Amino acid sequence: MIVHIMKKATWEKRKDLDFWGEENLEMDGFIHCCTIPYLWRVAHTFQDISEKLVIVCIDEKRLQAEVRYDEDHRSGRRYPHIYGLVNREAVVSVLPYLKDENGHYQKNDAFMATEDE
């Protein structure tokens, strides 16, 4: 499973669409995702967003679009990017993006069994 973080309001607009992600593709050429073990590594980039966020959990095997694990040139780690639209059937769950009182990401119960890397 891979995950994509977005504003809850954006998810509300996309959740009933057969395919979504046009805006992401226009902006970046792909849809940024990460694996659950790396989620804590990217979560800080959302710290200052005051709007509610969600974590969209995507089953790669159900995706119709190509997923590539591209290397982050700063860290050398590989992150999944979706090179196409996300089909609704690939979304297996949507979880709240939990923050503490300082705005730092708190790991969801659903991810507790997964070790951070």
N, CA, C and O atoms as CSV, one atom per row, in Angstrom:
chain,resi,resn,atom,element,x,y,z
A,1,MET,N,N,0.841,-1.180,0.000
A,1,MET,CA,C,0.000,0.000,0.000
A,1,MET,C,C,0.884,1.239,0.000
A,1,MET,O,O,1.938,1.280,0.634
A,2,ILE,N,N,0.423,2.243,-0.727
A,2,ILE,CA,C,1.066,3.551,-0.728
A,2,ILE,C,C,0.025,4.567,-0.268
A,2,ILE,O,O,-1.177,4.307,-0.315
A,3,VAL,N,N,0.503,5.724,0.177
A,3,VAL,CA,C,-0.416,6.732,0.694
A,3,VAL,C,C,-0.148,8.087,0.049
A,3,VAL,O,O,0.970,8.404,-0.357
A,4,HIS,N,N,-1.212,8.864,-0.029
A,4,HIS,CA,C,-1.154,10.220,-0.577
A,4,HIS,C,C,-1.895,11.124,0.391
A,4,HIS,O,O,-3.021,10.823,0.787
A,5,ILE,N,N,-1.274,12.227,0.775
A,5,ILE,CA,C,-1.881,13.174,1.710
A,5,ILE,C,C,-2.490,14.325,0.915
A,5,ILE,O,O,-1.878,14.852,-0.013
A,6,MET,N,N,-3.707,14.702,1.299
A,6,MET,CA,C,-4.360,15.845,0.654
A,6,MET,C,C,-5.310,16.527,1.639
A,6,MET,O,O,-5.641,15.981,2.692
A,7,LYS,N,N,-5.730,17.717,1.275
A,7,LYS,CA,C,-6.716,18.428,2.087
A,7,LYS,C,C,-8.023,17.645,2.070
A,7,LYS,O,O,-8.412,17.078,1.049
A,8,LYS,N,N,-8.681,17.626,3.203
A,8,LYS,CA,C,-9.946,16.909,3.304
A,8,LYS,C,C,-10.962,17.470,2.312
A,8,LYS,O,O,-11.725,16.712,1.713
A,9,ALA,N,N,-10.979,18.775,2.135
A,9,ALA,CA,C,-11.914,19.402,1.185
A,9,ALA,C,C,-11.655,18.915,-0.240
A,9,ALA,O,O,-12.594,18.736,-1.016
A,10,THR,N,N,-10.393,18.702,-0.580
A,10,THR,CA,C,-10.058,18.180,-1.904
A,10,THR,C,C,-10.565,16.755,-2.041
A,10,THR,O,O,-11.130,16.387,-3.070
A,11,TRP,N,N,-10.360,15.948,-0.994
A,11,TRP,CA,C,-10.849,14.569,-1.036
A,11,TRP,C,C,-12.367,14.538,-1.207
A,11,TRP,O,O,-12.888,13.718,-1.963
A,12,GLU,N,N,-13.068,15.410,-0.521
A,12,GLU,CA,C,-14.531,15.449,-0.628
A,12,GLU,C,C,-14.968,15.702,-2.071
A,12,GLU,O,O,-15.995,15.181,-2.507
A,13,LYS,N,N,-14.201,16.493,-2.810
A,13,LYS,CA,C,-14.517,16.756,-4.218
A,13,LYS,C,C,-14.168,15.564,-5.111
A,13,LYS,O,O,-14.794,15.359,-6.151
A,14,ARG,N,N,-13.170,14.781,-4.704
A,14,ARG,CA,C,-12.660,13.700,-5.550
A,14,ARG,C,C,-13.256,12.330,-5.252
A,14,ARG,O,O,-13.244,11.458,-6.120
A,15,LYS,N,N,-13.770,12.123,-4.063
A,15,LYS,CA,C,-14.080,10.767,-3.594
A,15,LYS,C,C,-15.087,10.001,-4.449
A,15,LYS,O,O,-15.049,8.771,-4.470
A,16,ASP,N,N,-15.963,10.671,-5.137
A,16,ASP,CA,C,-16.955,9.982,-5.962
A,16,ASP,C,C,-16.582,9.935,-7.445
A,16,ASP,O,O,-17.333,9.397,-8.259
A,17,LEU,N,N,-15.434,10.492,-7.791
A,17,LEU,CA,C,-14.992,10.475,-9.180
A,17,LEU,C,C,-14.430,9.103,-9.537
A,17,LEU,O,O,-13.828,8.439,-8.692
A,18,ASP,N,N,-14.620,8.683,-10.764
A,18,ASP,CA,C,-14.040,7.414,-11.220
A,18,ASP,C,C,-12.517,7.502,-11.258
A,18,ASP,O,O,-11.829,6.530,-10.948
A,19,PHE,N,N,-11.990,8.664,-11.637
A,19,PHE,CA,C,-10.547,8.905,-11.713
A,19,PHE,C,C,-10.270,10.311,-11.200
A,19,PHE,O,O,-11.070,11.220,-11.425
A,20,TRP,N,N,-9.152,10.499,-10.518
A,20,TRP,CA,C,-8.780,11.829,-10.037
A,20,TRP,C,C,-7.254,12.003,-10.069
A,20,TRP,O,O,-6.497,11.037,-10.168
A,21,GLY,N,N,-6.838,13.267,-9.980
A,21,GLY,CA,C,-5.423,13.601,-9.918
A,21,GLY,C,C,-4.925,14.478,-11.046
A,21,GLY,O,O,-3.719,14.697,-11.167
A,22,GLU,N,N,-5.833,14.992,-11.885
A,22,GLU,CA,C,-5.420,15.825,-13.011
A,22,GLU,C,C,-4.555,16.999,-12.573
A,22,GLU,O,O,-3.541,17.301,-13.202
A,23,GLU,N,N,-4.964,17.667,-11.480
A,23,GLU,CA,C,-4.229,18.842,-11.005
A,23,GLU,C,C,-2.812,18.468,-10.598
A,23,GLU,O,O,-1.869,19.206,-10.884
A,24,ASN,N,N,-2.653,17.322,-9.932
A,24,ASN,CA,C,-1.328,16.874,-9.512
A,24,ASN,C,C,-0.445,16.593,-10.728
A,24,ASN,O,O,0.730,16.960,-10.751
A,25,LEU,N,N,-1.022,15.942,-11.732
A,25,LEU,CA,C,-0.267,15.613,-12.934
A,25,LEU,C,C,0.152,16.864,-13.686
A,25,LEU,O,O,1.270,16.936,-14.195
A,26,GLU,N,N,-0.736,17.853,-13.763
A,26,GLU,CA,C,-0.408,19.105,-14.441
A,26,GLU,C,C,0.723,19.835,-13.727
A,26,GLU,O,O,1.590,20.423,-14.372
A,27,MET,N,N,0.716,19.798,-12.403
A,27,MET,CA,C,1.700,20.525,-11.615
A,27,MET,C,C,3.058,19.811,-11.578
A,27,MET,O,O,4.095,20.449,-11.756
A,28,ASP,N,N,3.055,18.496,-11.346
A,28,ASP,CA,C,4.306,17.778,-11.105
A,28,ASP,C,C,4.630,16.693,-12.128
A,28,ASP,O,O,5.760,16.208,-12.178
A,29,GLY,N,N,3.651,16.309,-12.942
A,29,GLY,CA,C,3.868,15.225,-13.891
A,29,GLY,C,C,3.576,13.851,-13.307
A,29,GLY,O,O,3.629,12.846,-14.016
A,30,PHE,N,N,3.268,13.806,-12.019
A,30,PHE,CA,C,2.936,12.571,-11.323
A,30,PHE,C,C,2.237,12.942,-10.021
A,30,PHE,O,O,2.133,14.121,-9.682
A,31,ILE,N,N,1.760,11.943,-9.298
A,31,ILE,CA,C,1.107,12.158,-8.000
A,31,ILE,C,C,2.062,11.653,-6.928
A,31,ILE,O,O,2.416,10.474,-6.895
A,32,HIS,N,N,2.472,12.560,-6.056
A,32,HIS,CA,C,3.387,12.218,-4.963
A,32,HIS,C,C,2.723,11.252,-3.993
A,32,HIS,O,O,1.579,11.456,-3.587
A,33,CYS,N,N,3.436,10.215,-3.629
A,33,CYS,CA,C,2.980,9.275,-2.603
A,33,CYS,C,C,4.171,8.881,-1.747
A,33,CYS,O,O,5.306,9.281,-2.007
A,34,CYS,N,N,3.894,8.099,-0.734
A,34,CYS,CA,C,4.970,7.506,0.046
A,34,CYS,C,C,4.470,6.184,0.604
A,34,CYS,O,O,3.280,5.874,0.553
A,35,THR,N,N,5.396,5.425,1.132
A,35,THR,CA,C,5.035,4.183,1.796
A,35,THR,C,C,4.721,4.501,3.251
A,35,THR,O,O,5.100,5.561,3.750
A,36,ILE,N,N,4.044,3.610,3.922
A,36,ILE,CA,C,3.703,3.843,5.329
A,36,ILE,C,C,4.960,3.972,6.199
A,36,ILE,O,O,4.997,4.845,7.066
A,37,PRO,N,N,5.988,3.142,6.004
A,37,PRO,CA,C,7.191,3.311,6.824
A,37,PRO,C,C,7.883,4.658,6.650
A,37,PRO,O,O,8.597,5.095,7.552
A,38,TYR,N,N,7.692,5.326,5.515
A,38,TYR,CA,C,8.309,6.635,5.264
A,38,TYR,C,C,7.368,7.802,5.542
A,38,TYR,O,O,7.764,8.956,5.381
A,39,LEU,N,N,6.151,7.532,5.950
A,39,LEU,CA,C,5.175,8.609,6.137
A,39,LEU,C,C,5.677,9.668,7.108
A,39,LEU,O,O,5.503,10.862,6.862
A,40,TRP,N,N,6.284,9.257,8.187
A,40,TRP,CA,C,6.792,10.222,9.171
A,40,TRP,C,C,7.857,11.134,8.570
A,40,TRP,O,O,8.063,12.248,9.050
A,41,ARG,N,N,8.538,10.664,7.516
A,41,ARG,CA,C,9.589,11.464,6.889
A,41,ARG,C,C,9.020,12.623,6.065
A,41,ARG,O,O,9.677,13.654,5.919
A,42,VAL,N,N,7.824,12.466,5.534
A,42,VAL,CA,C,7.229,13.520,4.696
A,42,VAL,C,C,6.169,14.321,5.448
A,42,VAL,O,O,5.765,15.390,4.992
A,43,ALA,N,N,5.721,13.819,6.582
A,43,ALA,CA,C,4.623,14.458,7.319
A,43,ALA,C,C,4.927,15.900,7.711
A,43,ALA,O,O,4.016,16.726,7.760
A,44,HIS,N,N,6.182,16.214,7.988
A,44,HIS,CA,C,6.528,17.574,8.418
A,44,HIS,C,C,6.197,18.622,7.356
A,44,HIS,O,O,6.005,19.792,7.686
A,45,THR,N,N,6.128,18.218,6.093
A,45,THR,CA,C,5.833,19.193,5.034
A,45,THR,C,C,4.388,19.696,5.104
A,45,THR,O,O,4.037,20.675,4.446
A,46,PHE,N,N,3.560,19.027,5.897
A,46,PHE,CA,C,2.152,19.407,6.036
A,46,PHE,C,C,1.867,20.074,7.383
A,46,PHE,O,O,0.719,20.403,7.680
A,47,GLN,N,N,2.885,20.272,8.181
A,47,GLN,CA,C,2.737,20.779,9.541
A,47,GLN,C,C,2.043,22.136,9.606
A,47,GLN,O,O,1.238,22.370,10.507
A,48,ASP,N,N,2.337,23.021,8.679
A,48,ASP,CA,C,1.808,24.383,8.746
A,48,ASP,C,C,0.479,24.577,8.017
A,48,ASP,O,O,-0.029,25.695,7.937
A,49,ILE,N,N,-0.076,23.504,7.494
A,49,ILE,CA,C,-1.374,23.611,6.832
A,49,ILE,C,C,-2.459,23.533,7.895
A,49,ILE,O,O,-2.555,22.543,8.621
A,50,SER,N,N,-3.265,24.564,7.984
A,50,SER,CA,C,-4.275,24.618,9.043
A,50,SER,C,C,-5.551,23.856,8.688
A,50,SER,O,O,-6.312,23.463,9.572
A,51,GLU,N,N,-5.779,23.650,7.401
A,51,GLU,CA,C,-6.973,22.910,6.987
A,51,GLU,C,C,-6.836,21.439,7.369
A,51,GLU,O,O,-5.725,20.933,7.520
A,52,LYS,N,N,-7.967,20.759,7.523
A,52,LYS,CA,C,-7.938,19.336,7.825
A,52,LYS,C,C,-7.385,18.569,6.634
A,52,LYS,O,O,-7.665,18.888,5.478
A,53,LEU,N,N,-6.591,17.550,6.945
A,53,LEU,CA,C,-5.970,16.713,5.928
A,53,LEU,C,C,-6.424,15.270,6.089
A,53,LEU,O,O,-6.900,14.869,7.151
A,54,VAL,N,N,-6.272,14.501,5.024
A,54,VAL,CA,C,-6.561,13.067,5.073
A,54,VAL,C,C,-5.393,12.311,4.440
A,54,VAL,O,O,-4.620,12.860,3.654
A,55,ILE,N,N,-5.293,11.046,4.806
A,55,ILE,CA,C,-4.313,10.143,4.234
A,55,ILE,C,C,-5.087,9.147,3.375
A,55,ILE,O,O,-5.854,8.333,3.889
A,56,VAL,N,N,-4.879,9.222,2.074
A,56,VAL,CA,C,-5.574,8.342,1.141
A,56,VAL,C,C,-4.693,7.100,0.937
A,56,VAL,O,O,-3.568,7.201,0.448
A,57,CYS,N,N,-5.216,5.939,1.316
A,57,CYS,CA,C,-4.487,4.676,1.220
A,57,CYS,C,C,-4.837,3.998,-0.101
A,57,CYS,O,O,-6.005,3.739,-0.390
A,58,ILE,N,N,-3.817,3.719,-0.889
A,58,ILE,CA,C,-3.998,3.236,-2.257
A,58,ILE,C,C,-3.330,1.876,-2.424
A,58,ILE,O,O,-2.162,1.697,-2.081
A,59,ASP,N,N,-4.084,0.927,-2.951
A,59,ASP,CA,C,-3.561,-0.405,-3.251
A,59,ASP,C,C,-2.933,-0.363,-4.642
A,59,ASP,O,O,-3.632,-0.218,-5.645
A,60,GLU,N,N,-1.615,-0.491,-4.690
A,60,GLU,CA,C,-0.905,-0.422,-5.974
A,60,GLU,C,C,-1.398,-1.463,-6.975
A,60,GLU,O,O,-1.412,-1.209,-8.180
A,61,LYS,N,N,-1.795,-2.613,-6.490
A,61,LYS,CA,C,-2.237,-3.684,-7.389
A,61,LYS,C,C,-3.558,-3.356,-8.076
A,61,LYS,O,O,-3.861,-3.895,-9.140
A,62,ARG,N,N,-4.333,-2.482,-7.472
A,62,ARG,CA,C,-5.617,-2.090,-8.056
A,62,ARG,C,C,-5.507,-0.863,-8.959
A,62,ARG,O,O,-6.436,-0.549,-9.703
A,63,LEU,N,N,-4.381,-0.179,-8.892
A,63,LEU,CA,C,-4.185,1.020,-9.707
A,63,LEU,C,C,-4.083,0.663,-11.178
A,63,LEU,O,O,-3.434,-0.313,-11.555
A,64,GLN,N,N,-4.733,1.466,-11.997
A,64,GLN,CA,C,-4.608,1.286,-13.438
A,64,GLN,C,C,-3.400,2.049,-13.978
A,64,GLN,O,O,-2.862,1.699,-15.028
A,65,ALA,N,N,-2.977,3.080,-13.267
A,65,ALA,CA,C,-1.828,3.892,-13.688
A,65,ALA,C,C,-0.522,3.248,-13.222
A,65,ALA,O,O,-0.500,2.419,-12.312
A,66,GLU,N,N,0.541,3.654,-13.867
A,66,GLU,CA,C,1.878,3.151,-13.519
A,66,GLU,C,C,2.384,3.800,-12.239
A,66,GLU,O,O,2.193,4.997,-12.021
A,67,VAL,N,N,3.033,3.002,-11.390
A,67,VAL,CA,C,3.702,3.497,-10.197
A,67,VAL,C,C,5.197,3.249,-10.386
A,67,VAL,O,O,5.625,2.144,-10.716
A,68,ARG,N,N,5.974,4.304,-10.168
A,68,ARG,CA,C,7.429,4.175,-10.219
A,68,ARG,C,C,7.999,4.628,-8.873
A,68,ARG,O,O,7.545,5.612,-8.288
A,69,TYR,N,N,8.980,3.905,-8.408
A,69,TYR,CA,C,9.685,4.296,-7.196
A,69,TYR,C,C,10.907,5.101,-7.615
A,69,TYR,O,O,11.942,4.550,-7.989
A,70,ASP,N,N,10.757,6.428,-7.542
A,70,ASP,CA,C,11.808,7.332,-7.982
A,70,ASP,C,C,12.698,7.721,-6.807
A,70,ASP,O,O,12.238,7.866,-5.675
A,71,GLU,N,N,13.970,7.882,-7.104
A,71,GLU,CA,C,14.933,8.237,-6.062
A,71,GLU,C,C,14.853,9.708,-5.724
A,71,GLU,O,O,14.815,10.568,-6.604
A,72,ASP,N,N,14.828,9.982,-4.426
A,72,ASP,CA,C,14.932,11.349,-3.937
A,72,ASP,C,C,16.423,11.682,-3.933
A,72,ASP,O,O,17.201,11.041,-3.225
A,73,HIS,N,N,16.815,12.660,-4.703
A,73,HIS,CA,C,18.236,12.950,-4.894
A,73,HIS,C,C,18.910,13.484,-3.627
A,73,HIS,O,O,20.133,13.414,-3.506
A,74,ARG,N,N,18.142,14.007,-2.702
A,74,ARG,CA,C,18.734,14.513,-1.466
A,74,ARG,C,C,19.035,13.390,-0.488
A,74,ARG,O,O,20.071,13.403,0.177
A,75,SER,N,N,18.122,12.403,-0.396
A,75,SER,CA,C,18.266,11.362,0.625
A,75,SER,C,C,18.701,10.013,0.062
A,75,SER,O,O,19.231,9.172,0.789
A,76,GLY,N,N,18.475,9.811,-1.234
A,76,GLY,CA,C,18.771,8.516,-1.828
A,76,GLY,C,C,17.654,7.497,-1.629
A,76,GLY,O,O,17.739,6.378,-2.134
A,77,ARG,N,N,16.605,7.878,-0.893
A,77,ARG,CA,C,15.466,6.980,-0.688
A,77,ARG,C,C,14.573,6.996,-1.924
A,77,ARG,O,O,14.579,7.952,-2.701
A,78,ARG,N,N,13.814,5.931,-2.090
A,78,ARG,CA,C,12.882,5.844,-3.224
A,78,ARG,C,C,11.452,6.060,-2.715
A,78,ARG,O,O,11.016,5.468,-1.728
A,79,TYR,N,N,10.748,6.933,-3.434
A,79,TYR,CA,C,9.361,7.233,-3.094
A,79,TYR,C,C,8.471,6.888,-4.285
A,79,TYR,O,O,8.855,7.106,-5.434
A,80,PRO,N,N,7.280,6.350,-4.011
A,80,PRO,CA,C,6.376,6.000,-5.106
A,80,PRO,C,C,5.697,7.239,-5.698
A,80,PRO,O,O,5.231,8.124,-4.980
A,81,HIS,N,N,5.660,7.268,-7.011
A,81,HIS,CA,C,4.956,8.315,-7.746
A,81,HIS,C,C,4.006,7.633,-8.717
A,81,HIS,O,O,4.365,6.659,-9.378
A,82,ILE,N,N,2.794,8.158,-8.794
A,82,ILE,CA,C,1.792,7.607,-9.704
A,82,ILE,C,C,1.807,8.447,-10.976
A,82,ILE,O,O,1.577,9.656,-10.941
A,83,TYR,N,N,2.082,7.788,-12.093
A,83,TYR,CA,C,2.172,8.459,-13.393
A,83,TYR,C,C,0.874,8.244,-14.172
A,83,TYR,O,O,0.843,7.554,-15.191
A,84,GLY,N,N,-0.168,8.843,-13.671
A,84,GLY,CA,C,-1.482,8.740,-14.285
A,84,GLY,C,C,-2.530,9.013,-13.224
A,84,GLY,O,O,-2.210,9.310,-12.073
A,85,LEU,N,N,-3.769,8.908,-13.622
A,85,LEU,CA,C,-4.879,9.179,-12.715
A,85,LEU,C,C,-5.102,8.010,-11.759
A,85,LEU,O,O,-4.799,6.862,-12.083
A,86,VAL,N,N,-5.631,8.315,-10.590
A,86,VAL,CA,C,-5.970,7.287,-9.605
A,86,VAL,C,C,-7.414,6.872,-9.841
A,86,VAL,O,O,-8.321,7.705,-9.823
A,87,ASN,N,N,-7.620,5.589,-10.060
A,87,ASN,CA,C,-8.982,5.072,-10.209
A,87,ASN,C,C,-9.571,4.796,-8.827
A,87,ASN,O,O,-8.869,4.353,-7.918
A,88,ARG,N,N,-10.853,5.061,-8.686
A,88,ARG,CA,C,-11.552,4.969,-7.399
A,88,ARG,C,C,-11.371,3.602,-6.737
A,88,ARG,O,O,-11.253,3.525,-5.514
A,89,GLU,N,N,-11.346,2.532,-7.517
A,89,GLU,CA,C,-11.236,1.185,-6.960
A,89,GLU,C,C,-9.901,0.937,-6.271
A,89,GLU,O,O,-9.784,0.002,-5.478
A,90,ALA,N,N,-8.890,1.758,-6.559
A,90,ALA,CA,C,-7.573,1.575,-5.943
A,90,ALA,C,C,-7.512,2.148,-4.525
A,90,ALA,O,O,-6.621,1.796,-3.752
A,91,VAL,N,N,-8.444,3.018,-4.185
A,91,VAL,CA,C,-8.467,3.617,-2.847
A,91,VAL,C,C,-9.134,2.634,-1.883
A,91,VAL,O,O,-10.313,2.309,-2.019
A,92,VAL,N,N,-8.347,2.169,-0.906
A,92,VAL,CA,C,-8.865,1.163,0.021
A,92,VAL,C,C,-9.337,1.753,1.345
A,92,VAL,O,O,-10.171,1.157,2.027
A,93,SER,N,N,-8.809,2.917,1.711
A,93,SER,CA,C,-9.300,3.609,2.900
A,93,SER,C,C,-8.804,5.048,2.893
A,93,SER,O,O,-7.846,5.398,2.203
A,94,VAL,N,N,-9.484,5.863,3.679
A,94,VAL,CA,C,-9.104,7.263,3.855
A,94,VAL,C,C,-9.122,7.522,5.359
A,94,VAL,O,O,-10.141,7.347,6.027
A,95,LEU,N,N,-7.975,7.942,5.868
A,95,LEU,CA,C,-7.810,8.132,7.305
A,95,LEU,C,C,-7.577,9.602,7.619
A,95,LEU,O,O,-7.063,10.339,6.778
A,96,PRO,N,N,-7.942,10.033,8.802
A,96,PRO,CA,C,-7.635,11.413,9.176
A,96,PRO,C,C,-6.127,11.583,9.367
A,96,PRO,O,O,-5.444,10.673,9.836
A,97,TYR,N,N,-5.635,12.729,9.009
A,97,TYR,CA,C,-4.243,13.087,9.267
A,97,TYR,C,C,-4.228,13.691,10.669
A,97,TYR,O,O,-4.700,14.809,10.872
A,98,LEU,N,N,-3.696,12.966,11.613
A,98,LEU,CA,C,-3.735,13.366,13.013
A,98,LEU,C,C,-2.559,14.270,13.359
A,98,LEU,O,O,-1.423,14.015,12.960
A,99,LYS,N,N,-2.853,15.339,14.114
A,99,LYS,CA,C,-1.810,16.259,14.570
A,99,LYS,C,C,-1.912,16.450,16.078
A,99,LYS,O,O,-2.998,16.405,16.656
A,100,ASP,N,N,-0.747,16.666,16.703
A,100,ASP,CA,C,-0.756,17.006,18.122
A,100,ASP,C,C,-0.987,18.512,18.268
A,100,ASP,O,O,-1.218,19.206,17.278
A,101,GLU,N,N,-0.924,19.007,19.486
A,101,GLU,CA,C,-1.207,20.433,19.730
A,101,GLU,C,C,-0.182,21.357,19.079
A,101,GLU,O,O,-0.450,22.546,18.910
A,102,ASN,N,N,0.985,20.832,18.711
A,102,ASN,CA,C,2.018,21.628,18.036
A,102,ASN,C,C,1.971,21.492,16.520
A,102,ASN,O,O,2.809,22.057,15.817
A,103,GLY,N,N,0.995,20.744,16.017
A,103,GLY,CA,C,0.855,20.578,14.583
A,103,GLY,C,C,1.687,19.460,13.997
A,103,GLY,O,O,1.761,19.321,12.776
A,104,HIS,N,N,2.326,18.646,14.856
A,104,HIS,CA,C,3.143,17.535,14.373
A,104,HIS,C,C,2.279,16.301,14.126
A,104,HIS,O,O,1.343,16.017,14.873
A,105,TYR,N,N,2.612,15.580,13.067
A,105,TYR,CA,C,1.878,14.359,12.707
A,105,TYR,C,C,1.945,13.334,13.831
A,105,TYR,O,O,2.991,13.122,14.445
A,106,GLN,N,N,0.800,12.702,14.084
A,106,GLN,CA,C,0.707,11.586,15.014
A,106,GLN,C,C,0.302,10.353,14.225
A,106,GLN,O,O,-0.646,10.389,13.440
A,107,LYS,N,N,1.019,9.276,14.437
A,107,LYS,CA,C,0.784,8.045,13.689
A,107,LYS,C,C,-0.613,7.496,13.959
A,107,LYS,O,O,-1.037,7.395,15.110
A,108,ASN,N,N,-1.314,7.148,12.902
A,108,ASN,CA,C,-2.652,6.575,13.012
A,108,ASN,C,C,-2.577,5.170,13.596
A,108,ASN,O,O,-1.603,4.451,13.371
A,109,ASP,N,N,-3.596,4.784,14.339
A,109,ASP,CA,C,-3.659,3.433,14.907
A,109,ASP,C,C,-3.508,2.369,13.826
A,109,ASP,O,O,-2.887,1.332,14.058
A,110,ALA,N,N,-4.069,2.618,12.654
A,110,ALA,CA,C,-4.011,1.644,11.561
A,110,ALA,C,C,-2.583,1.370,11.104
A,110,ALA,O,O,-2.326,0.346,10.472
A,111,PHE,N,N,-1.655,2.266,11.412
A,111,PHE,CA,C,-0.266,2.120,10.978
A,111,PHE,C,C,0.673,1.679,12.094
A,111,PHE,O,O,1.870,1.516,11.857
A,112,MET,N,N,0.162,1.485,13.292
A,112,MET,CA,C,1.020,1.180,14.445
A,112,MET,C,C,1.847,-0.095,14.264
A,112,MET,O,O,2.960,-0.174,14.784
A,113,ALA,N,N,1.344,-1.070,13.559
A,113,ALA,CA,C,2.087,-2.323,13.376
A,113,ALA,C,C,3.210,-2.180,12.361
A,113,ALA,O,O,4.035,-3.085,12.233
A,114,THR,N,N,3.263,-1.071,11.640
A,114,THR,CA,C,4.299,-0.848,10.631
A,114,THR,C,C,5.431,-0.045,11.234
A,114,THR,O,O,5.223,1.051,11.755
A,115,GLU,N,N,6.626,-0.595,11.160
A,115,GLU,CA,C,7.808,0.093,11.677
A,115,GLU,C,C,8.176,1.296,10.799
A,115,GLU,O,O,8.121,1.211,9.572
A,116,ASP,N,N,8.545,2.396,11.422
A,116,ASP,CA,C,9.048,3.560,10.684
A,116,ASP,C,C,10.451,3.242,10.177
A,116,ASP,O,O,11.221,2.548,10.841
A,117,GLU,N,N,10.765,3.750,9.012
A,117,GLU,CA,C,12.117,3.571,8.458
A,117,GLU,C,C,12.756,4.929,8.223
A,117,GLU,O,O,13.895,5.004,7.761
